[in-house]
Amino acid sequence: MLFTLLIGLLALAFVVVYKYLMQNRGVVESFGIPMVKPFLIFGSPPYLYNQILVHKYYQDMAKKLGKTWGRYDGRSPCIVSTDSDFIKEVLVKHFDSFTDAFNFPTDPKETTLDSAMGEEWRALRKMLSPVFTSGKLKGMLDPMDHIADEAIDYITEQVKTNPEIDLKPILQGFTLDTISKCAFGLSTKAHRGENSDFAKAAYDVFSGFRADNLGMLLFFHTFSHFPFVMKYMNLWPESAHQIRQMTHDIIEERAKKNITTGDFIDKLRDELEKLEAPITRDMLDAQGIIFLTAGFETTANTLGHLMYNLSRNPDKQEIAFDEIMSVVEDSVINHETIKDLHYLEATIMESMRLCPPVTEHDRFCTKDCVVNGIKIPKGTRIQLPIYACHYDEDYFPQPEKFEPERFLKENADKIVPYTWRPFGGGNRVCIGQRFALTEIKVFLAKLMRKYRIVATPKTKVDYHKGDLFLLFFSEMVVKLEAR
């Protein structure tokens, strides 16, 4: 009797789960676009993320199925698009229907600007935007020049021993030192390998977003089938919570000692006095997580890719060097003197096209909407692959070629809007874009004036399999020849 009852309960549970997982089937088919068919209850491929380069998969599928196609991410219907008109509709014209980048609520202790939804996102964006006004940026950028000089002095020390050098850890250290000082008022020496608690926590965060082993693979597939479980799980790894606690402690210490520097932490501290729903104190502290992690690794990633692309394209490197010498001459290179380095800026933009640090950004449909004739119901995930879009020949002829001239001002009309998106796009575009580009430009100009970047047999980019939306490599070895 008990055995029969148990079998009956298991059968009932199976039916309930099966109906739940199959609830949205038929939605993607109704869009009338090419699609990757799902398999049973498992959604559409890919399944074994740990065995593929995810950004390449979406590039290959775009070539095979076209600019807009469908799939099921677990049980969730998805539209994947590299179509510039479709992207513009989602990011701008119909933004009110696609305000969210995630489709699950998070604990206030984990609600950062990038994960916030609806009114929480609007309130956080409004709160943090003043940090990046021209006046505020100037104050935050002043220490950047000194930190860049320190990092390049350290590189000079290393080059004396061996001109062939792995720059990846130094670049990570430089960007971490910069964001630590400019935003948190902390003086770190991560570029020298001196890992403070802040540095250790920051380095550790990103390993939690790679499906490169069975445990992480199961986690991401569970999330795609049962997104509601995220209410009961931590979105961020423990290291991120350490950063949140550090942010909290720095705010409290400054309040106690009445310290004011005008940086990011001061902005959070100011908001404490006028907090109102939906922002909470926990949410305020959580902003330190995204500001630090997003502000260092993606910038270091971009600098590393620039080392690769410039070393592989010495002719373009020389054009950029000649511009640096003609514009800056004997002046001190800083954020004030680099404004007319247009070719160098185009070089950075082209490198970010070829090697975007973030390979995809998403939106979720929050209310039924029609986009380019497609009726999209609430709950549909919109995947916007950045890497695949950057390699589309219709947008960027000879996409494999490193051609900074594409981004010179005289060629601006040839860039189709919303096709170059290393910082995302629309109202949710990366809030720190100007800060990051200035940081990259300052460091690169200082380094290139002093050294020629030369490729060696070890100069390569080996990307990690299982990275769901980041373009990570472990090392960047180049030879630096004194100018």
Stockholm file with secondary structure:
# STOCKHOLM 1.0

chainA/1-483         MLFTLLIGLLALAFVVVYKYLMQNRGVVESFGIPMVKPFLIFGSPPYLYNQILVHKYYQDMAKKLGKTWGRYDGRSPCIVSTDSDFIKEVLVKHFDSFTDAFNFPTDPKETTLDSAMGEEWRALRKMLSPVFTSGKLKGMLDPMDHIADEAIDYITEQVKTNPEIDLKPILQGFTLDTISKCAFGLSTKAHRGENSDFAKAAYDVFSGFRADNLGMLLFFHTFSHFPFVMKYMNLWPESAHQIRQMTHDIIEERAKKNITTGDFIDKLRDELEKLEAPITRDMLDAQGIIFLTAGFETTANTLGHLMYNLSRNPDKQEIAFDEIMSVVEDSVINHETIKDLHYLEATIMESMRLCPPVTEHDRFCTKDCVVNGIKIPKGTRIQLPIYACHYDEDYFPQPEKFEPERFLKENADKIVPYTWRPFGGGNRVCIGQRFALTEIKVFLAKLMRKYRIVATPKTKVDYHKGDLFLLFFSEMVVKLEAR
#=GR chainA/1-483 SS CHHHHHHHHHHHHHHHHHHHHTTTTTHHHHTTSCBCCCCTTSCSSCCCGGGSCHHHHHHHHHHHHCSEEEEEETTEEEEEECCHHHHHIIIIITGGGCCBSCSSCCCGGGCCTTTCCHHHHHHHHHHHGGGGSHHHHHHHHHHHHHHHHHHHHHHHHHHHHCSEEECHHHHHHHHHHHHHHHHHCCCCBGGGTBCCHHHHHHHHHGGGGBCCSHHHHHHHHHHHHCGGGGGGSCSSCHHHHHHHHHHHHHHHHHHHHTCCCCSHHHHHHHHHTTCCTTCCHHHHHHHHHHHHHHHHHHHHHHHHHHHHHHHHCHHHHHHHHHHHHHHHTTSCCSTTTCTTCHHHHHHHHHHHHHSCSBCEEEEECSSCEEETTEEECTTCEEEEEHHHHHTCTTTSSSTTSCCGGGGSGGGGGGSCTTSCCTTCCGGGSCTTHHHHHHHHHHHHHHHHHHEEEECCTTCCCCBCTTBSSBCCBSCCEEEEEEC
#=GC SS_cons         CHHHHHHHHHHHHHHHHHHHHTTTTTHHHHTTSCBCCCCTTSCSSCCCGGGSCHHHHHHHHHHHHCSEEEEEETTEEEEEECCHHHHHIIIIITGGGCCBSCSSCCCGGGCCTTTCCHHHHHHHHHHHGGGGSHHHHHHHHHHHHHHHHHHHHHHHHHHHHCSEEECHHHHHHHHHHHHHHHHHCCCCBGGGTBCCHHHHHHHHHGGGGBCCSHHHHHHHHHHHHCGGGGGGSCSSCHHHHHHHHHHHHHHHHHHHHTCCCCSHHHHHHHHHTTCCTTCCHHHHHHHHHHHHHHHHHHHHHHHHHHHHHHHHCHHHHHHHHHHHHHHHTTSCCSTTTCTTCHHHHHHHHHHHHHSCSBCEEEEECSSCEEETTEEECTTCEEEEEHHHHHTCTTTSSSTTSCCGGGGSGGGGGGSCTTSCCTTCCGGGSCTTHHHHHHHHHHHHHHHHHHEEEECCTTCCCCBCTTBSSBCCBSCCEEEEEEC
//
